[in-house]
Amino acid sequence: MNYSFDNLPREGLHEECGVFGIYSDGSLNPAFACYNGLLALQHRGQESCGIAVSDDGLINYHKDMGLVSEVFNNSILDSLNGQMAVSHVRYSTAGGSVLENAQPLVMRYIKGTLAVAHNGNLTNAVEIRKQLERRGAIFQTTIDSEVICYMIARERIHSGSAEQAVVNAVKKLEGAYSLLVMSPRKLIAARDPHGFRPLCMGKINGTVVFASESAALDACGAQFVRDVEPGEIVVVDSNGINSIKPENNCKKSLCIFEYIYFARTDSYIDGISVYEARKQAGRILAREYPVDADLVIGVPESGIDAAIGYAEESGIPYEKGIVKNSYIGRTFIKPSQSERMKSVRIKLNPIGDMIKGKRVVVIDDSIVRGTTIDRITNMLRAAGAKEVHMRISSPPFLWPCYYGTDIPSRGELIAVNHSIDEICKLSGADTLGYLPADSLDEMLGFKSCGYCDACFSGKYPAATTKLTLKGKERGGMNFDKKESCASKEEA
């Protein structure tokens, strides 16, 4: 959902972050390439961002709270000289939204300097962190990415190379990580054995680029080469590109919500078009939940593609019925509840002439807590909609996520506590239909070789303990409490 605000319970889903890295042959300026890449990944995280650059082994960096365009300018980018760089945009799912948790993390240790950018959540971060603290480690942040830094630094002391240190360190990590590691001379990319989070590689001349999404490669002029495989570690240095593929018996489990919501429409992830997947979700909804209506509209942005698919399948015309204001920022605050209830009209506004007197099918990507589900319906009825038929391009959320998606505990999920008919009544819609959980393969065109749908099914690919939060408002992890990631069958 795109119409929640910071002073309200978070209704929408958020991904933890996006990563971008470059090893340049001189044809691209690393800092400016990272800036363009981060702009293309801004949707993956809007709390903080940063760029770290290696200049003949000397690593310099700049990071701050805010959007990419707010944190960087020409003067700052000009000061970040070097031959390679890693960069990051962040949304916090583990650790508070504060400057010390911004990435990339830069660590100076006995072997030199490391810069690390991480997308995902480790499910054994609490255990590892406690072990390290008992051995005297002092942590400066409350994010599991710092645990990764420590593990790599410790392994590097006893390893012959930075890449061997990464190979040894990731063997001890559980959960989700798409990782960029920059030593003074090498750029290393790694993806967890399940492939929970996306990571791809591109090239332009002799320059090698890594990014969370292919759209970020396009932004810097790089050509897509391939996705980094689950469990693979790719090393780039003056000798070229080297791939390390440890034995991997895990089933591929890319987060299904990359296709439903997180990724940009123009991205391809693991060979599948995000745009086509979302359109296909709309087509499935049209077949499963047909209705007599006058027009189909989508809630910007991720609902639009599914709405186009619904319209194509149903024959009902698609129209742009809702306009999104992209310029109000993330911290829009109203002092009273009555004013907050009106705030949806600041971010989303219907085109009245298009809606008035019409029977409307409206497509949105998800319903999580249900704290704002009535606002779109009320907005459309206030604009004169005769009927409102809500369709959701994902199945109902029934289980939390432990791998880097901001899906809350079961008690907070509306679909756990209410039937679909009850949710429909709460939303104020005339009818409500969710994407069937057994249609996800069809949504992906039967092309996927594996994805994680644990938030819908309760079947977790990596069932370990999860890292828990004290709360984003206070920030920080709760290192004394553990919660089991039991499967649906065990619960």
Rosetta blueprint (number, residue, H / E / L):
1 M L
2 N L
3 Y L
4 S L
5 F L
6 D L
7 N L
8 L L
9 P L
10 R L
11 E L
12 G L
13 L L
14 H L
15 E E
16 E L
17 C E
18 G E
19 V E
20 F E
21 G E
22 I E
23 Y E
24 S L
25 D L
26 G L
27 S L
28 L L
29 N L
30 P H
31 A H
32 F H
33 A H
34 C H
35 Y H
36 N H
37 G H
38 L H
39 L H
40 A H
41 L L
42 Q H
43 H H
44 R H
45 G L
46 Q L
47 E L
48 S E
49 C E
50 G E
51 I E
52 A E
53 V E
54 S E
55 D E
56 D L
57 G L
58 L E
59 I E
60 N E
61 Y E
62 H E
63 K E
64 D E
65 M E
66 G L
67 L L
68 V H
69 S H
70 E H
71 V H
72 F L
73 N L
74 N H
75 S H
76 I H
77 L H
78 D H
79 S H
80 L L
81 N L
82 G L
83 Q L
84 M E
85 A E
86 V E
87 S E
88 H E
89 V E
90 R E
91 Y L
92 S L
93 T L
94 A L
95 G L
96 G L
97 S L
98 V L
99 L H
100 E H
101 N H
102 A L
103 Q L
104 P L
105 L E
106 V E
107 M E
108 R E
109 Y E
110 I L
111 K L
112 G E
113 T E
114 L E
115 A E
116 V E
117 A E
118 H E
119 N E
120 G L
121 N L
122 L E
123 T L
124 N L
125 A H
126 V H
127 E H
128 I H
129 R H
130 K H
131 Q H
132 L H
133 E H
134 R H
135 R L
136 G L
137 A L
138 I L
139 F L
140 Q L
141 T L
142 T L
143 I L
144 D H
145 S H
146 E H
147 V H
148 I H
149 C H
150 Y H
151 M H
152 I H
153 A H
154 R H
155 E H
156 R H
157 I H
158 H L
159 S L
160 G L
161 S L
162 A H
163 E H
164 Q H
165 A H
166 V H
167 V H
168 N H
169 A H
170 V H
171 K L
172 K L
173 L L
174 E L
175 G E
176 A L
177 Y L
178 S E
179 L E
180 L E
181 V E
182 M E
183 S L
184 P L
185 R L
186 K L
187 L E
188 I E
189 A E
190 A E
191 R E
192 D L
193 P L
194 H L
195 G L
196 F L
197 R L
198 P L
199 L L
200 C E
201 M E
202 G E
203 K E
204 I E
205 N L
206 G L
207 T E
208 V E
209 V E
210 F E
211 A E
212 S L
213 E L
214 S H
215 A H
216 A H
217 L H
218 D H
219 A H
220 C L
221 G L
222 A L
223 Q E
224 F E
225 V E
226 R E
227 D E
228 V L
229 E L
230 P L
231 G L
232 E L
233 I E
234 V E
235 V E
236 V E
237 D E
238 S L
239 N L
240 G E
241 I E
242 N E
243 S E
244 I E
245 K L
246 P L
247 E L
248 N L
249 N L
250 C L
251 K L
252 K L
253 S L
254 L E
255 C E
256 I L
257 F H
258 E H
259 Y H
260 I H
261 Y H
262 F H
263 A L
264 R L
265 T L
266 D L
267 S L
268 Y E
269 I E
270 D L
271 G L
272 I E
273 S E
274 V H
275 Y H
276 E H
277 A H
278 R H
279 K H
280 Q H
281 A H
282 G H
283 R H
284 I H
285 L H
286 A H
287 R H
288 E H
289 Y L
290 P L
291 V L
292 D L
293 A L
294 D L
295 L E
296 V E
297 I E
298 G E
299 V L
300 P L
301 E L
302 S H
303 G H
304 I H
305 D H
306 A H
307 A H
308 I H
309 G H
310 Y H
311 A H
312 E H
313 E H
314 S H
315 G L
316 I L
317 P L
318 Y E
319 E L
320 K L
321 G L
322 I E
323 V E
324 K E
325 N L
326 S L
327 Y L
328 I L
329 G L
330 R L
331 T L
332 F L
333 I L
334 K L
335 P L
336 S L
337 Q H
338 S H
339 E H
340 R H
341 M H
342 K L
343 S L
344 V H
345 R H
346 I H
347 K H
348 L E
349 N E
350 P E
351 I L
352 G H
353 D H
354 M H
355 I H
356 K L
357 G L
358 K L
359 R E
360 V E
361 V E
362 V E
363 I E
364 D E
365 D L
366 S L
367 I L
368 V L
369 R L
370 G L
371 T L
372 T L
373 I H
374 D H
375 R H
376 I H
377 T H
378 N H
379 M H
380 L H
381 R H
382 A H
383 A L
384 G L
385 A L
386 K L
387 E E
388 V E
389 H E
390 M E
391 R E
392 I E
393 S L
394 S L
395 P L
396 P L
397 F L
398 L L
399 W L
400 P L
401 C L
402 Y L
403 Y L
404 G L
405 T E
406 D L
407 I L
408 P L
409 S L
410 R H
411 G H
412 E H
413 L L
414 I H
415 A H
416 V H
417 N H
418 H L
419 S L
420 I H
421 D H
422 E H
423 I H
424 C H
425 K H
426 L H
427 S H
428 G L
429 A L
430 D L
431 T E
432 L E
433 G E
434 Y E
435 L L
436 P L
437 A H
438 D H
439 S H
440 L H
441 D H
442 E H
443 M H
444 L L
445 G L
446 F L
447 K L
448 S L
449 C L
450 G L
451 Y E
452 C E
453 D L
454 A H
455 C H
456 F H
457 S H
458 G L
459 K L
460 Y L
461 P L
462 A L
463 A L
464 T L
465 T E
466 K E
467 L E
468 T E
469 L E
470 K L
471 G L
472 K L
473 E L
474 R L
475 G L
476 G L
477 M E
478 N E
479 F E
480 D E
481 K E
482 K E
483 E E
484 S E
485 C L
486 A L
487 S L
488 K L
489 E L
490 E L
491 A L
